[in-house]
Amino acid sequence: MTDQINTTAQLLVNGEWRDGAGEAIPVFNPATGEQISAVHAASEADVDAAVAAAADAFPEWSELSIQRRVQYLHRMRRNIEDNKEELARAITLDQGKTLDEARGEVLRATEFIETAIAAPMLYHSTSGNVAGTIDARHVREPLGVCVAITPFNFPVMNPSQFSAWALVTGNTLVLKGSEQDPIATTSVVRLINDAGLPPGVLNLVHGRADVAQRLIDHPDVVAVSCITSSPVAKAIHERASLLGKRVQANGGAKNPIVVAEDADLDLAAEGVVTSAFGMAGQRCLAGTRIIAVGEVYDELVEKVAVLSDKLVVGAGADAGTTLGPVMSAASRKRLEESIATAIADGATAVRDGRNVVPQAGTGTTDGYFVGPTILTGLGLDHAVDCAETFGPVIVIHRVESLDEAIAAANATDFGNASTIFTRSGTTARLFEKRSRAGNVGVNTFPAPPANFTMGGLGTSFYGDIHICGDAPLRFYTEEKLVVSRW
């Protein structure tokens, strides 16, 4: 598989591809633990050059009509669509998710671009007559040089969505991808840039936290978007806001799934397994705190266990794999230590994903595999059940009433997503009303479509304007009031 993929990860600065002048960061295949490439991080001079290129490109780019900018987005989308299989394989190689999951990510990337293509339908000035010959109108203008710091779990989708919206609204952008899977991000940025973008409109840098920090602190950067853990999101929000920049900082989650007494348990069990173990649990909407009401508990635990046994652990590129590796050796170690801690503190491991062996194929025991893990017997305040899991590990709780279930669902500082399985519209409505989460699912996974704004409350989001839907239009533009008399 490696032979079919360009494993070169580089910086894009002012329209030119080049290696960074910073440290060489090794890139590993999560399915084997083998180093497959290295990316040279951006130096301070590289970061400054990328921001300078974006600043130089902004005046001309922002003066283009929005219809002209949309034409570039059409070409971006077409380039990604024409190379979707190669992109999916790049994702699987250096991120680890299964090919089907990677193909789904590429599809989502094109959907986000399609939503941004609709921007001319939303990008209107409003006007009105104040009195006599005095008119007032609101106009939207781009901000300037923006920065997007994207995570490892969606190395194609997130760079695509931020690029589409920042650029269509007339801004220029510096992307900082994850250093853990830079091959996929470099691949998609090549395709986006090959839409014919003028030099400097889109730039890409790689590196660790110091690179992100220099971008945030740069005086020419006016807005920062990021998707990361909650502590880092909070720090970025505080720092960038202090510097007067516009910020949307998306953090982590501890997403509850409530299974009511009247739920369809087959549907609920399937929903739990899909939500918690899809993408090896490495997504901010994964449901990892499972709350069963009353007598359904035992049967739910059994059904979830049976379904988890059907998951096939292996390399994402192998046919038949339904659960790929986690991102890194550090992720695997963290998850294994969490499982050990929970068991030492009295939890029962209904299923223990430590020491799992991948199916025969290209995956090896040196890969970063963690099997589906189901824990019971932990309190809601236990550290393992309070922290974001970000791996295929769930805790199932039993409560005796819907009120207790909702209280347990809300017993977290996070507020990204919550789900309930029930046959009752009244129960669903009550849960929807009382849930303290920005994305609520009823009998389904609450992943927002590209044309709907994604929620996020509590420590799951820092800022004023969310991502997805038409929210980026508001984030990436400033309203100006013009009052005129003729």
ZIJORA-V270077 format. One record per residue. RES is the residue in one letter. D_LAST is the distance of its C-alpha to the last C-alpha in Angstrom with 1 decimal. Layout:
res->(RES;RES)
d_last->(D_LAST;D_LAST)
This chain:
res->(M;T;D;Q;I;N;T;T;A;Q;L;L;V;N;G;E;W;R;D;G;A;G;E;A;I;P;V;F;N;P;A;T;G;E;Q;I;S;A;V;H;A;A;S;E;A;D;V;D;A;A;V;A;A;A;A;D;A;F;P;E;W;S;E;L;S;I;Q;R;R;V;Q;Y;L;H;R;M;R;R;N;I;E;D;N;K;E;E;L;A;R;A;I;T;L;D;Q;G;K;T;L;D;E;A;R;G;E;V;L;R;A;T;E;F;I;E;T;A;I;A;A;P;M;L;Y;H;S;T;S;G;N;V;A;G;T;I;D;A;R;H;V;R;E;P;L;G;V;C;V;A;I;T;P;F;N;F;P;V;M;N;P;S;Q;F;S;A;W;A;L;V;T;G;N;T;L;V;L;K;G;S;E;Q;D;P;I;A;T;T;S;V;V;R;L;I;N;D;A;G;L;P;P;G;V;L;N;L;V;H;G;R;A;D;V;A;Q;R;L;I;D;H;P;D;V;V;A;V;S;C;I;T;S;S;P;V;A;K;A;I;H;E;R;A;S;L;L;G;K;R;V;Q;A;N;G;G;A;K;N;P;I;V;V;A;E;D;A;D;L;D;L;A;A;E;G;V;V;T;S;A;F;G;M;A;G;Q;R;C;L;A;G;T;R;I;I;A;V;G;E;V;Y;D;E;L;V;E;K;V;A;V;L;S;D;K;L;V;V;G;A;G;A;D;A;G;T;T;L;G;P;V;M;S;A;A;S;R;K;R;L;E;E;S;I;A;T;A;I;A;D;G;A;T;A;V;R;D;G;R;N;V;V;P;Q;A;G;T;G;T;T;D;G;Y;F;V;G;P;T;I;L;T;G;L;G;L;D;H;A;V;D;C;A;E;T;F;G;P;V;I;V;I;H;R;V;E;S;L;D;E;A;I;A;A;A;N;A;T;D;F;G;N;A;S;T;I;F;T;R;S;G;T;T;A;R;L;F;E;K;R;S;R;A;G;N;V;G;V;N;T;F;P;A;P;P;A;N;F;T;M;G;G;L;G;T;S;F;Y;G;D;I;H;I;C;G;D;A;P;L;R;F;Y;T;E;E;K;L;V;V;S;R;W)
d_last->(67.6;66.6;67.6;64.9;62.1;60.4;61.1;59.2;56.5;54.2;51.0;47.9;46.1;43.5;44.8;48.5;51.3;53.6;56.0;54.9;56.7;57.6;60.6;62.0;61.6;64.1;63.0;65.5;66.2;66.4;69.0;71.5;70.5;70.7;68.3;66.5;64.1;62.5;58.9;58.2;55.8;52.8;53.4;51.0;50.1;49.6;47.2;45.2;45.2;43.9;41.0;40.2;40.2;37.8;35.5;35.7;35.0;32.0;29.1;30.0;31.0;27.9;25.8;27.7;26.3;27.9;29.6;31.3;32.5;33.9;36.0;37.7;38.5;40.1;42.4;43.1;44.2;46.3;48.0;49.0;50.2;52.2;53.9;54.2;58.0;58.1;55.5;57.4;60.6;58.9;57.8;61.3;62.9;61.3;60.0;62.9;61.5;63.1;62.0;60.8;58.7;57.3;56.4;54.6;52.6;51.6;50.5;48.4;46.8;45.7;44.4;42.2;40.8;40.3;38.3;36.0;35.6;33.9;31.2;28.5;29.1;28.1;25.6;22.4;19.1;18.2;14.9;13.9;11.6;12.2;11.3;9.4;5.7;6.9;8.5;11.6;14.0;17.3;18.5;22.2;23.5;27.2;29.1;31.2;35.0;36.7;40.4;42.5;46.1;48.0;51.4;54.7;55.0;52.2;52.1;50.3;48.2;46.4;45.5;44.2;42.0;40.4;40.0;38.3;35.7;35.0;34.6;32.6;29.9;29.6;32.0;35.2;38.4;41.8;44.4;47.5;50.1;53.3;56.1;58.6;57.5;55.5;56.9;55.0;51.7;52.2;53.0;49.8;47.6;49.2;48.3;44.7;44.4;46.1;43.1;41.9;39.8;38.7;40.9;39.9;37.7;40.7;43.5;46.7;49.0;52.2;54.2;55.1;53.4;53.0;50.7;48.5;48.5;47.3;44.5;43.4;43.6;41.9;38.8;36.8;37.3;34.6;36.0;39.6;41.1;44.8;47.5;50.7;53.1;51.9;53.2;51.4;48.2;48.2;48.9;46.1;43.6;44.7;44.7;41.4;39.6;41.0;39.5;36.0;36.1;35.2;38.5;40.1;43.8;46.1;49.6;52.9;54.4;57.4;56.8;59.0;60.4;61.8;64.4;65.0;68.4;67.3;65.8;66.9;68.8;69.0;65.2;64.8;67.2;65.6;62.2;63.6;65.3;62.2;59.9;62.2;64.0;61.5;60.4;63.3;61.2;58.7;55.4;53.3;53.6;57.5;59.2;62.1;62.8;64.5;65.2;67.7;68.3;71.9;74.4;72.2;72.6;75.8;75.0;71.6;73.1;75.6;73.1;70.8;73.8;75.1;71.7;71.4;74.8;73.6;71.0;72.1;71.6;71.3;69.2;65.9;66.7;70.0;70.3;70.8;69.3;67.2;67.0;66.3;66.7;64.5;62.5;64.8;68.2;66.5;65.0;68.4;70.1;67.6;68.1;71.9;72.0;70.0;72.4;75.3;73.9;73.3;76.8;78.4;76.6;78.1;75.9;77.5;76.5;76.6;75.6;75.6;73.6;75.2;77.5;76.2;77.4;75.1;76.3;78.1;75.6;73.6;73.0;75.5;76.6;74.8;71.5;69.4;70.5;70.4;71.5;70.2;71.1;71.4;72.2;73.2;74.5;71.7;69.9;66.2;66.2;68.1;66.4;66.9;65.1;62.3;61.2;59.2;61.9;60.3;63.4;65.6;66.9;66.5;67.9;68.8;69.1;70.6;69.2;70.5;67.4;63.8;62.7;64.6;63.2;59.6;60.4;62.1;59.1;56.8;59.3;57.4;54.6;53.1;50.9;50.2;52.0;54.5;56.4;58.6;61.2;62.0;62.6;61.1;57.5;57.9;59.1;56.4;53.7;55.2;55.4;51.8;50.7;52.9;52.8;51.1;50.0;46.7;48.3;50.8;53.2;55.3;58.3;56.5;55.2;51.6;50.2;46.5;45.4;42.9;40.1;40.8;40.0;43.2;44.0;46.0;46.7;48.8;50.0;49.2;45.6;43.7;39.9;37.0;36.3;39.2;39.9;40.1;38.1;34.3;34.7;34.6;31.0;30.1;32.6;31.4;27.7;25.4;22.4;19.3;16.5;12.9;10.3;6.7;3.8;0.0)
